[in-house]
Amino acid sequence: MFTIYRLNADELDASFLESLKAAFPHKEIEIAVAETDETAYLLRSPANREKLLPAVTDVEAGRNVVEPDQSAFR
């Protein structure tokens, strides 16, 4: 069995370890850790790239930027 878990390091806790133990009971496992670049991952898809690159250009130029009202979250 091969499984990839994608999570933030801050989410690593005892419950994560317990889930690994449950998924691989009495098995020897190998854990490899790599830092991910979400932007590169998202840009691999041509459809995503077509939408994201112009959006990045707009944000960098200050165009089409929407700032939602955050007062409800205070």
CORRAZI-V937214 format. One record per pair of residues at least 6 apart in sequence whose C-alpha atoms are under 8 Angstrom apart, sorted by the first residue. I is the first residue (numbers start at 0). J is the second residue. D is the distance in Angstrom with one decimal. If there is no record, write none. Layout:
# CORRAZI-V937214
I J D
I J D
This chain:
# CORRAZI-V937214
41 47 6.4
41 48 7.2
42 48 4.7
42 51 7.6
57 63 6.3
57 64 7.5
58 64 6.2
